[in-house]
Amino acid sequence: MSTRRNALGRGLGALIPTAPPASPAFERREPEPAYAEPLEIPIARIVPNPQQPRRRFDDAELARLAESIGRHGVLQPVVVRERDGGYELVVGERRWRAARLAGRETLPAVVKDVASPDLLELALVENVQRHDLNPIELALAFRALVDGGSTQEEVGRRLGVDRSTVANHLRMLELPRELQADVEEGLLSAGHAKALLQVASPERRRLLRDRIVEQGLSVRAAEEQARELAGPAARRRSPRRDAPDPDLEHLLGQLRQALQTKVRITGTARRGKLEVEFYGPEELNRITRTILEGPR
């Protein structure tokens, strides 16, 4: 992996370098590199990152941060890049917004040379490390990286998450926009969204959504009702219907581990059907290669 990709995976620490550790006395000392110091940049000259993955900023949270900034100042500089005679945020939009709210005229910032293709990834890394994104914001950012040519495995590796996490978030984008909005607003969790995806009928899916919100259903309860609402075909796939065949369960575990995706077997060892799930062309290609060529 290139140096740039490693830096992205380290998040803000890679953008605001600190002094290198002291060398042992017996080692030959090289000249120490000069590290960029934060500058006080006029807030009016800074514009937001157009690829900022975070779409919702809580007003009450910004007000609290603005009050803290008014009392103590901005303790951690934002990161910007030069752009069109001014500066564009790379990371730190919440601090930028709160500083404006607090009435500050300048903002401490580290100026870095960041290429446009890296803007989204850098902002996403920082938000993931701070747990600042809701599941839909994260899913949209994952999709943007995948659409930009990265595989789900590459996205997961660079951001420090499992490939299955990337795939599960991408699946949430199959929900209608109004249900995605429920997840963004916190009415539904990512687990609830996963349960809703089991129900193909829009009317039954809406019914389950209303039950989750009005009755405060847990994820487990939502999954149970999703199986019922999905119809007989889903109930036949449910492991609760028949006692599992231990040999088939062992085989399923091996397949899931090898293919790194959901695998189901319906029927018996004598006659049945094997189902392998995939979410996108690149994952289909990965699974196909694994089946034909074996795990790498």
C-alpha positions in Angstrom: 0.0 0.0 0.0 1.3 3.4 -0.8 2.4 6.0 1.7 -0.6 8.2 0.9 -3.0 5.4 1.6 -1.4 4.6 4.9 -1.6 8.2 5.9 -5.3 8.3 5.1 -5.9 5.3 7.4 -4.3 7.1 10.3 -6.8 10.0 10.2 -6.1 13.4 11.6 -2.8 12.3 13.2 -1.4 11.9 9.7 -2.5 15.4 8.7 -1.2 17.3 11.7 2.2 15.7 12.3 3.9 15.8 15.6 7.6 15.9 16.4 9.4 12.5 15.7 10.5 10.4 18.7 14.0 11.1 20.0 16.7 8.8 18.6 19.1 6.9 20.9 22.3 8.8 21.6 24.5 6.3 19.7 22.5 6.8 16.5 23.5 9.3 13.9 21.0 12.2 14.0 19.5 13.4 10.7 18.4 17.0 10.4 14.9 17.3 11.9 12.2 18.2 9.3 10.2 21.4 9.6 6.6 20.8 10.6 3.7 23.1 9.6 2.4 25.2 12.4 -1.3 26.2 12.6 -2.1 29.6 11.1 -4.9 31.9 12.2 -6.9 32.1 9.0 -9.9 34.5 8.5 -13.1 32.4 8.7 -14.5 34.3 5.8 -11.8 32.9 3.6 -12.7 29.3 4.4 -15.4 27.3 2.6 -16.8 23.9 3.5 -15.6 20.6 2.0 -18.1 19.9 -0.8 -17.6 16.1 -0.2 -18.2 16.3 3.5 -20.0 13.0 4.3 -21.7 14.4 7.3 -25.1 15.9 6.3 -26.7 16.7 9.6 -25.3 19.0 12.3 -27.2 19.1 15.6 -28.0 22.7 16.5 -27.9 22.1 20.3 -24.5 20.4 19.9 -23.1 23.3 17.8 -24.4 25.8 20.4 -22.6 23.9 23.2 -19.4 23.8 21.2 -19.7 27.5 20.3 -20.1 28.3 24.0 -16.9 26.3 24.8 -15.0 28.0 21.9 -16.1 31.4 23.3 -14.6 30.5 26.7 -11.5 28.5 25.8 -10.9 29.1 22.1 -10.4 26.4 19.4 -8.2 23.8 21.0 -7.6 21.7 17.9 -6.9 23.3 14.5 -8.9 22.4 11.5 -7.2 21.2 8.3 -7.6 23.1 5.0 -6.2 23.2 1.6 -5.6 26.2 -0.6 -8.4 26.7 -3.2 -9.3 29.5 -5.6 -7.5 32.2 -3.6 -8.9 31.1 -0.3 -9.1 27.9 1.7 -11.3 24.8 1.6 -11.9 22.6 4.6 -10.5 19.1 4.6 -11.7 18.1 8.1 -13.2 20.2 10.9 -16.5 21.5 9.6 -18.2 21.3 13.0 -15.5 23.4 14.6 -15.7 25.8 11.7 -19.5 26.2 12.1 -19.2 26.6 15.9 -16.5 29.2 15.6 -18.7 31.2 13.2 -21.5 30.8 15.7 -19.3 32.0 18.5 -18.5 35.2 16.5 -14.8 34.4 15.9 -13.1 36.1 13.0 -10.2 33.7 12.6 -9.7 30.0 13.0 -6.5 28.0 13.7 -5.8 25.8 10.7 -3.1 23.6 9.3 -2.7 24.1 5.5 -2.1 20.8 3.7 -1.7 19.9 0.0 -4.5 17.5 -0.5 -5.6 16.2 -3.9 -9.2 16.4 -4.8 -9.7 12.6 -5.1 -8.7 12.3 -1.4 -11.1 14.9 0.0 -13.9 12.4 0.7 -11.7 9.7 2.1 -9.9 12.0 4.5 -13.2 13.5 5.8 -14.7 10.0 6.0 -11.7 8.6 8.0 -11.9 11.4 10.5 -15.7 11.1 10.9 -15.5 7.3 11.3 -12.8 7.6 14.0 -15.0 10.1 15.9 -18.2 8.1 15.3 -19.8 11.3 14.0 -21.8 9.8 11.1 -25.2 8.3 11.2 -25.6 4.9 9.3 -27.1 6.5 6.1 -24.3 9.2 5.9 -21.8 6.4 6.3 -23.6 4.3 3.6 -23.6 7.2 1.1 -19.9 7.8 1.7 -19.1 4.1 1.2 -21.1 4.2 -2.0 -19.2 7.3 -3.2 -15.9 5.5 -2.7 -17.1 2.3 -4.4 -18.5 4.4 -7.3 -15.0 6.0 -7.5 -13.5 2.6 -8.3 -12.7 1.1 -4.9 -13.9 -2.4 -4.0 -15.8 -3.0 -0.7 -12.7 -4.8 0.6 -10.5 -1.9 -0.2 -12.9 0.6 1.4 -13.1 -1.5 4.6 -9.3 -2.0 4.8 -8.6 1.7 4.3 -11.2 2.8 6.9 -10.5 0.1 9.4 -13.9 -1.7 9.2 -15.0 -5.1 8.1 -16.0 -5.7 4.5 -19.3 -7.0 5.8 -19.9 -3.6 7.5 -19.5 -1.8 4.2 -21.8 -4.3 2.5 -24.5 -4.0 5.2 -24.4 -0.2 5.0 -24.7 -0.2 1.3 -27.8 -2.5 1.5 -29.5 0.2 3.6 -29.5 2.4 0.5 -32.0 0.0 -1.0 -34.6 1.3 1.4 -37.0 4.1 0.2 -35.8 7.6 1.0 -38.4 8.2 3.7 -37.1 5.2 5.6 -33.5 6.3 5.2 -34.6 9.6 6.7 -36.0 7.7 9.7 -32.5 6.1 10.2 -30.8 9.5 9.9 -33.1 11.0 12.5 -32.5 8.1 14.9 -36.1 6.8 14.8 -34.7 3.5 13.3 -31.4 1.9 14.1 -29.2 0.1 11.5 -30.5 -3.2 12.9 -34.0 -2.1 12.4 -33.2 -1.1 8.8 -31.7 -4.6 8.2 -34.9 -6.1 9.5 -37.0 -3.9 7.1 -34.9 -5.1 4.2 -36.3 -8.6 4.7 -39.8 -7.4 3.8 -40.2 -6.9 0.0 -43.8 -5.5 0.1 -43.8 -1.7 0.5 -47.1 -1.8 2.4 -45.9 -4.5 4.8 -42.5 -2.8 5.2 -44.3 0.5 6.1 -46.5 -1.5 8.6 -43.4 -2.9 10.3 -41.8 0.5 10.4 -44.8 2.0 12.2 -44.8 -0.9 14.7 -41.1 -0.3 15.4 -41.6 3.4 16.0 -44.9 3.2 17.9 -44.2 0.2 20.0 -40.5 0.7 20.5 -39.7 -2.8 19.1 -36.2 -4.1 19.7 -34.1 -5.3 16.8 -34.8 -8.9 17.6 -38.5 -8.3 17.8 -38.4 -6.4 14.5 -36.6 -9.3 12.9 -39.2 -11.8 14.1 -42.0 -9.7 12.8 -40.2 -9.2 9.5 -40.0 -13.0 9.0 -43.8 -13.2 9.6 -44.6 -10.3 7.3 -42.2 -11.5 4.5 -44.5 -14.5 3.9 -44.2 -18.3 3.8 -41.0 -18.3 1.7 -39.2 -16.4 4.4 -40.6 -18.6 7.2 -39.3 -21.7 5.3 -35.9 -20.2 5.4 -36.1 -19.5 9.1 -33.8 -21.8 11.2 -36.6 -22.0 13.8 -38.9 -24.1 11.6 -37.0 -27.3 11.6 -34.1 -28.7 13.7 -30.9 -27.9 11.9 -28.8 -30.6 10.3 -25.5 -30.4 12.2 -23.5 -31.4 9.1 -25.2 -28.7 7.0 -24.7 -26.1 9.7 -20.9 -27.0 9.7 -20.8 -26.7 5.9 -22.6 -23.4 6.1 -20.1 -22.0 8.5 -17.2 -23.0 6.2 -18.9 -21.4 3.2 -19.6 -18.2 5.0 -16.1 -18.0 6.2 -14.6 -18.7 2.8 -17.0 -16.4 0.8 -17.3 -13.7 3.5 -21.0 -13.2 2.8 -24.4 -14.6 3.7 -25.0 -18.2 2.6 -28.2 -20.2 3.0 -29.2 -23.8 2.4 -32.8 -24.9 2.0 -33.8 -28.5 1.9 -31.7 -31.4 3.0 -28.3 -32.9 2.2 -30.0 -35.1 -0.4 -31.8 -32.4 -2.3 -32.0 -28.6 -1.7 -30.9 -25.2 -2.8 -27.8 -23.2 -2.0 -28.2 -19.4 -2.0 -25.2 -16.9 -1.9 -25.9 -13.2 -1.4 -23.9 -10.4 -3.1 -24.3 -6.6 -3.1 -22.9 -5.1 -6.3 -21.0 -6.2 -9.3 -17.6 -6.1 -7.6 -18.7 -8.4 -4.8 -20.2 -10.8 -7.4 -16.8 -10.9 -9.1 -15.0 -11.4 -5.8 -17.3 -14.3 -4.8 -17.1 -15.9 -8.3 -13.3 -15.7 -8.2 -13.2 -17.3 -4.8 -15.5 -20.2 -5.9 -13.6 -20.8 -9.1 -10.0 -20.2 -8.0 -10.2 -20.8 -4.2 -9.6 -18.3 -1.3 -6.4 -16.2 -1.7 
